[in-house]
Amino acid sequence: MSRVRDLHAALRSSHLGLADAVVPMTADQLMERSYCQDWTIAQLLSHLGSGAEIFGLFLERLDGASHAELVAVQLSGGSVQA
């Protein structure tokens, strides 16, 4: 398994673990303040989910990329060209 696929598997595993923790929460619990006082738990979960989706797309783009493409991404500060 490639490094990119390992990262994608770790991201998926983390997502599933978080989902398992959230499923039993009630709507009222999701509207409570998180440790970040400006955000509710629901807002925090949305933020984490958005970041995970973006990172997942990034990983999908990198999967199968040549070594030269990976180096170019690294040198560009992480931006991936479609």
N, C-alpha and C positions, 0 to 999 in steps of 0.2 A: 504494500500500500504506500502511495506517495505521501510526502509531507503535507501536501495540500489536502489530500483525502483524510489524513489523520486529523488535521485541523477541522475539517468539515464534520467529521465524526464526533469530535469533542464538542463542537458547537451544537450539534444535534442532541447529544447526550445532556448537555447543560440545559438546553431548551426543554427537554422532556422532564428533567428534574425540577425545574422551575414550575412547569405546568402542573406537575404532581402536587407541588406545595400550594398552588393557587386554586386548584379546582374546588377544594372544600370551603373556600372563603365565601362569605355572603357579600351581597352588594354593599351593605353597610360597612363591612370590614374593608372592602376595596376603596371606599370613600374616606377612610381614616387617613390622617397625616402619616407620612412615612418618616424615617429618620431625617430625611431632607425636609425640613419643616415647610418649605414652600410648595411641596408636591404631595399629592395623595398617593396611596399605594397604586391605584389604577394608573395614574400619570407616570409613575416610576416604571411600572410594568410595560406601559406603552413605549416609553423611551428605550428600555432594554430590548424590547421586541423589534423596534425600528433599527436599532444598531445591529442586532443579530441578522436581520433580513439584508441589510446593506453589506455586512461582512460576508454573509453567505453568497451573495451575488458576486462579490469580489473574488471569493474562493473559486466559484464556478468558472469565472473568467480565467483564473490562473491555472486551473486544472488542465493539464495537457500542454501548457505553454512551454516553449523552448527555454533553455537556460538563458539565452540572450534576451528573450522577452522578460524573464524574471529579473534579470539584472537591470534592464531598462526601467521596470516598475520600481525597483529599489532605488535607483538613481534619481527617479522623478519624484521621490517622496511618497510613493504609493499610489499615484493616480494610474488608473487602468484605462487604456484606450480601447474602445469597442471595435 
